[in-house]
Amino acid sequence: MPASDERAFDDRVVVEETARLASRMIDAVGRVILDKPEAVRLLVAALFAGQHALIEDVPGVGKTTLAKALAHAAGCRFSRIQFTPDLLPGDITGTVVHDPQRGFQFVPGPLFGQIVLADEINRASPRTQAALLEAMEERQITVDRITHPLPRPFLVLATKNPLEHEGTFPLPEAQVDRFGLRVTIGYPGARAERALIMGEAGPAVGALPPPVADGEAVVRAQAAVRRVHVHEDVAGYLLSLVQATRRHPSVQIGASPRAALALRDLARAWAAMDGRDYVRPDDVQALAVPVLAHRLVMKPEAAWQGEAGAAVVAELVERLPVPAEPRW
């Protein structure tokens, strides 16, 4: 077998293993978060792509439970930070303390988890929110001019309540752009909510799901995702979507090059979760709204009329030509 064929065979095998792992994780989390397979799949894709996620929805729909269930199913070390107005940067990054026996020692903060839940992130001051930026982008933390690497894998899941404004701070555009995708959960269907109330399913009947993986398995899945092929025609289509957001008449600031990279990486994860070692245009289409919409800054007149980033991205997906499909 030629070397190129051997590499292709190896890639397919590794991707198929990733697809099986994704299926187990989605099934495990789905036993806790009822009737929301799309939201669960998006977060598993974010984990495999190494992209942070913003979970934005009304109170009481299971945002925190979803994050905890994902961490348990992945077998990763979970850490939760409850963001409040009085939270200081050192409360999340860690501080240097003096030990009479050992001298000055760095005590790691909760950001040193593998899956970190930043609960109600918009309740913290901009200074504390800014402390997340280095961790999210560089996977490291600098305290007293000493840099400390964060564990692998490392994923920030931030929750945000879009309805409350009192006691909250807006997220800076630079920080919003570091979230690879935005997930909404929504209310459960009537049957799922009845099962939840009757104690027949969901978190009310017991503990969170048992682990179906561990940190090493997740790191291997992330490596497999990076090997998924992106054909130049698919890359061109992806770029056309991103660049069209910058020219749209309702948009003041369009999607950044970081958004294009996030869309590429998440499309790779989406394909791998389907057992494919190549990305198709429909992978890009499926992820365009979750990846791009929250990054767009609308013009004031469009915002006054209630036009949202999701509607703009959906319109572009519908309007822009899709490349003819050879063997991707």
C-alpha positions as CSV (number, residue, x, y, z in Angstrom):
1,M,0.0,0.0,0.0
2,P,1.5,3.4,-0.9
3,A,2.4,5.7,1.9
4,S,-0.3,8.2,1.0
5,D,-3.0,5.4,1.1
6,E,-1.6,4.2,4.4
7,R,-2.0,7.7,5.9
8,A,-5.5,8.0,4.5
9,F,-6.4,4.7,6.0
10,D,-4.9,5.6,9.4
11,D,-6.9,8.9,9.3
12,R,-10.1,7.1,8.6
13,V,-9.5,4.7,11.5
14,V,-8.7,7.4,13.9
15,V,-11.7,9.5,12.8
16,E,-14.0,6.5,13.2
17,E,-12.7,6.1,16.8
18,T,-13.5,9.8,17.4
19,A,-17.0,9.3,16.0
20,R,-17.6,6.4,18.4
21,L,-16.4,8.4,21.3
22,A,-18.6,11.4,20.4
23,S,-21.6,9.1,20.1
24,R,-21.0,7.7,23.6
25,M,-20.6,11.2,25.1
26,I,-23.7,12.6,23.4
27,D,-25.7,9.6,24.6
28,A,-24.4,10.0,28.2
29,V,-25.1,13.7,28.4
30,G,-28.4,13.3,26.6
31,R,-29.6,11.2,29.6
32,V,-29.3,14.2,31.8
33,I,-30.2,17.1,29.3
34,L,-33.4,15.8,27.8
35,D,-34.6,16.6,24.3
36,K,-31.7,18.8,23.4
37,P,-29.4,16.7,21.1
38,E,-28.3,19.7,19.0
39,A,-27.0,21.7,22.0
40,V,-25.2,18.6,23.3
41,R,-23.6,17.9,20.0
42,L,-22.4,21.5,19.6
43,L,-20.7,21.3,23.0
44,V,-19.0,18.0,22.2
45,A,-17.8,19.5,18.9
46,A,-16.4,22.5,20.8
47,L,-14.5,20.2,23.1
48,F,-13.1,18.1,20.3
49,A,-12.2,21.3,18.3
50,G,-10.6,23.0,21.3
51,Q,-13.0,25.9,21.1
52,H,-14.6,27.7,24.1
53,A,-18.4,28.0,24.2
54,L,-20.8,30.5,25.4
55,I,-24.1,29.1,26.7
56,E,-26.7,31.9,26.6
57,D,-30.3,31.3,27.6
58,V,-33.0,32.1,30.1
59,P,-32.7,30.9,33.7
60,G,-33.7,27.4,34.6
61,V,-33.2,25.5,31.4
62,G,-30.1,23.6,32.4
63,K,-27.1,25.6,31.4
64,T,-25.0,24.7,34.5
65,T,-26.2,21.1,34.4
66,L,-25.2,20.8,30.7
67,A,-21.7,22.0,31.5
68,K,-21.3,19.6,34.5
69,A,-22.7,16.7,32.5
70,L,-20.3,17.2,29.7
71,A,-17.3,17.3,32.1
72,H,-18.4,14.2,33.8
73,A,-19.0,12.3,30.6
74,A,-15.6,13.4,29.2
75,G,-13.9,12.2,32.4
76,C,-12.2,15.7,32.7
77,R,-11.5,17.6,35.9
78,F,-14.3,20.1,36.4
79,S,-14.1,23.5,38.0
80,R,-16.9,26.0,38.5
81,I,-16.5,29.8,39.0
82,Q,-19.5,31.7,40.2
83,F,-19.0,35.2,38.7
84,T,-20.1,38.0,41.0
85,P,-19.4,41.8,41.0
86,D,-16.8,41.4,43.8
87,L,-14.8,38.6,42.2
88,L,-11.2,39.6,41.7
89,P,-8.8,38.4,39.0
90,G,-6.7,36.5,41.6
91,D,-9.8,34.6,42.7
92,I,-9.9,32.8,39.4
93,T,-6.2,32.7,38.3
94,G,-4.6,31.9,41.7
95,T,-2.3,33.8,44.0
96,V,1.2,33.7,45.5
97,V,1.1,33.0,49.2
98,H,3.9,32.7,51.8
99,D,4.5,29.4,53.5
100,P,6.8,29.6,56.6
101,Q,8.4,26.2,55.6
102,R,8.7,26.6,51.8
103,G,8.6,30.3,51.2
104,F,6.5,31.9,48.5
105,Q,4.3,29.4,46.7
106,F,1.8,29.8,43.9
107,V,-1.7,28.4,44.7
108,P,-3.6,27.7,41.5
109,G,-7.1,29.0,41.1
110,P,-10.1,27.4,39.6
111,L,-9.0,28.2,36.1
112,F,-6.7,25.2,36.4
113,G,-9.5,22.8,35.7
114,Q,-9.8,21.0,32.4
115,I,-13.4,22.0,31.8
116,V,-14.1,25.3,33.5
117,L,-17.6,26.7,34.0
118,A,-17.7,30.5,34.2
119,D,-21.2,30.8,35.6
120,E,-23.0,34.1,34.8
121,I,-19.9,35.5,33.3
122,N,-21.4,38.9,32.7
123,R,-21.9,39.5,36.4
124,A,-18.1,40.0,36.9
125,S,-16.3,43.3,36.4
126,P,-14.4,43.9,33.2
127,R,-11.2,43.6,35.1
128,T,-12.0,40.0,36.1
129,Q,-13.4,39.2,32.7
130,A,-10.1,40.3,31.2
131,A,-8.3,37.8,33.4
132,L,-9.9,35.1,31.3
133,L,-8.4,36.4,28.0
134,E,-4.9,35.0,28.4
135,A,-6.2,31.7,29.6
136,M,-8.7,31.3,26.8
137,E,-6.3,32.3,24.0
138,E,-2.9,31.2,25.2
139,R,-3.9,28.3,27.5
140,Q,-1.6,29.8,30.2
141,I,-1.8,32.2,33.1
142,T,0.8,34.7,34.2
143,V,0.9,35.7,37.9
144,D,3.7,37.9,39.3
145,R,5.5,37.7,35.9
146,I,5.6,33.9,36.0
147,T,3.8,31.9,33.4
148,H,1.9,28.8,34.4
149,P,0.6,26.4,31.6
150,L,-2.9,25.2,31.9
151,P,-3.9,21.5,31.7
152,R,-4.9,19.7,28.5
153,P,-7.6,19.6,27.4
154,F,-8.7,23.0,28.5
155,L,-12.2,24.3,27.8
156,V,-14.1,27.3,29.1
157,L,-17.9,27.1,29.1
158,A,-19.4,30.4,30.1
159,T,-23.1,30.9,30.9
160,K,-24.9,34.1,30.4
161,N,-28.5,35.3,31.1
162,P,-29.6,37.5,28.3
163,L,-32.6,38.9,30.2
164,E,-31.1,40.5,33.2
165,H,-29.2,43.8,32.9
166,E,-29.1,45.0,36.5
167,G,-25.9,44.1,38.2
168,T,-24.3,42.8,34.9
169,F,-21.5,44.1,32.7
170,P,-21.4,43.8,28.9
171,L,-18.8,41.3,27.5
172,P,-16.1,43.1,25.5
173,E,-16.1,42.3,21.8
174,A,-12.5,40.9,22.2
175,Q,-13.7,38.4,24.7
176,V,-16.9,37.4,22.8
177,D,-14.7,36.7,19.8
178,R,-12.7,34.1,21.8
179,F,-15.8,31.9,22.3
180,G,-15.7,29.6,19.3
181,L,-19.5,29.2,19.3
182,R,-22.7,30.2,21.1
183,V,-25.2,27.6,22.2
184,T,-28.8,28.1,23.2
185,I,-30.8,25.4,24.9
186,G,-34.4,26.5,25.0
187,Y,-37.3,24.9,26.8
188,P,-37.7,21.1,26.7
189,G,-40.6,19.6,24.7
190,A,-43.8,18.7,26.5
191,R,-43.0,15.0,26.8
192,A,-39.4,15.6,28.1
193,E,-40.6,18.2,30.6
194,R,-43.3,15.8,31.9
195,A,-40.7,13.0,32.3
196,L,-38.5,15.5,34.2
197,I,-41.4,16.5,36.6
198,M,-42.4,12.9,37.2
199,G,-38.8,12.0,38.1
200,E,-38.6,9.5,35.2
201,A,-35.5,11.0,33.6
202,G,-33.0,13.8,33.9
203,P,-30.8,15.0,36.8
204,A,-33.6,14.7,39.4
205,V,-33.3,10.9,39.5
206,G,-29.7,10.6,40.3
207,A,-26.1,11.6,39.8
208,L,-24.5,13.0,36.6
209,P,-23.5,10.6,33.9
210,P,-20.5,8.3,34.4
211,P,-17.3,8.9,32.5
212,V,-17.1,7.4,29.0
213,A,-13.7,8.9,28.3
214,D,-10.8,10.7,30.0
215,G,-8.5,13.6,29.4
216,E,-6.1,11.6,27.3
217,A,-8.9,10.3,25.1
218,V,-10.2,13.8,24.5
219,V,-6.6,15.0,23.6
220,R,-6.4,12.1,21.1
221,A,-9.8,13.1,19.6
222,Q,-8.6,16.7,19.3
223,A,-5.5,15.5,17.4
224,A,-7.7,13.4,15.1
225,V,-9.9,16.5,14.4
226,R,-6.8,18.4,13.3
227,R,-6.1,15.7,10.6
228,V,-9.6,16.1,9.0
229,H,-9.1,17.4,5.4
230,V,-10.5,20.7,4.2
231,H,-10.8,20.9,0.4
232,E,-9.8,24.2,-1.1
233,D,-13.3,24.6,-2.5
234,V,-14.8,24.2,1.0
235,A,-12.3,26.6,2.4
236,G,-13.3,29.1,-0.2
237,Y,-16.9,28.7,0.6
238,L,-16.2,29.1,4.3
239,L,-14.3,32.3,3.6
240,S,-17.0,33.7,1.4
241,L,-19.5,33.4,4.4
242,V,-17.1,35.1,6.8
243,Q,-16.2,37.9,4.4
244,A,-19.8,38.5,3.4
245,T,-20.6,39.3,7.1
246,R,-18.2,42.2,6.8
247,R,-20.0,43.6,3.7
248,H,-23.6,43.1,4.9
249,P,-25.5,46.5,5.1
250,S,-26.8,45.8,8.6
251,V,-23.5,44.8,10.1
252,Q,-21.1,47.3,11.6
253,I,-18.3,44.9,12.5
254,G,-18.2,41.5,10.8
255,A,-16.6,38.2,11.7
256,S,-12.9,38.2,12.3
257,P,-10.1,35.9,10.9
258,R,-10.3,34.2,14.3
259,A,-14.0,33.4,13.5
260,A,-12.9,31.8,10.2
261,L,-10.4,29.6,12.0
262,A,-13.0,28.6,14.6
263,L,-15.5,27.7,11.8
264,R,-12.8,25.6,10.1
265,D,-11.9,23.8,13.3
266,L,-15.5,23.2,14.4
267,A,-16.4,22.0,10.9
268,R,-13.6,19.5,11.1
269,A,-14.9,18.3,14.5
270,W,-18.5,18.1,13.0
271,A,-17.2,15.9,10.2
272,A,-15.1,13.7,12.5
273,M,-18.2,13.1,14.7
274,D,-20.0,11.8,11.6
275,G,-17.0,9.4,10.9
276,R,-15.6,11.4,8.0
277,D,-12.0,12.5,7.4
278,Y,-13.1,15.4,5.2
279,V,-15.3,18.5,5.6
280,R,-18.4,19.1,3.4
281,P,-20.1,22.4,2.7
282,D,-23.1,21.3,4.8
283,D,-20.8,21.0,7.8
284,V,-20.0,24.7,7.4
285,Q,-23.6,25.5,6.9
286,A,-24.7,23.6,10.1
287,L,-22.2,25.6,12.2
288,A,-22.3,29.0,10.5
289,V,-25.0,30.6,12.9
290,P,-23.6,29.1,16.2
291,V,-20.0,30.2,15.2
292,L,-20.5,33.6,13.5
293,A,-23.8,35.2,14.8
294,H,-22.7,36.2,18.3
295,R,-19.6,37.9,16.9
296,L,-21.4,40.4,14.7
297,V,-21.9,44.0,15.9
298,M,-25.1,45.3,14.3
299,K,-25.5,48.9,13.1
300,P,-27.6,50.9,15.5
301,E,-30.5,51.2,13.0
302,A,-30.5,47.5,12.4
303,A,-30.5,46.8,16.2
304,W,-33.4,49.2,16.7
305,Q,-35.4,47.3,14.2
306,G,-34.6,44.1,16.0
307,E,-32.4,42.5,13.4
308,A,-30.0,40.0,14.9
309,G,-26.8,38.5,13.8
310,A,-28.4,35.0,13.6
311,A,-30.8,36.3,10.9
312,V,-27.9,37.9,8.9
313,V,-25.9,34.7,8.9
314,A,-28.9,32.5,8.1
315,E,-29.6,34.8,5.1
316,L,-26.0,34.5,3.9
317,V,-26.1,30.7,4.2
318,E,-29.3,30.7,2.1
319,R,-28.0,33.2,-0.5
320,L,-24.4,32.4,-1.2
321,P,-23.6,29.7,-3.8
322,V,-22.4,26.4,-2.5
323,P,-19.5,24.7,-4.4
324,A,-20.4,21.7,-6.5
325,E,-19.5,18.5,-4.6
326,P,-16.6,16.5,-6.0
327,R,-15.1,13.9,-3.7
328,W,-14.3,16.2,-0.8
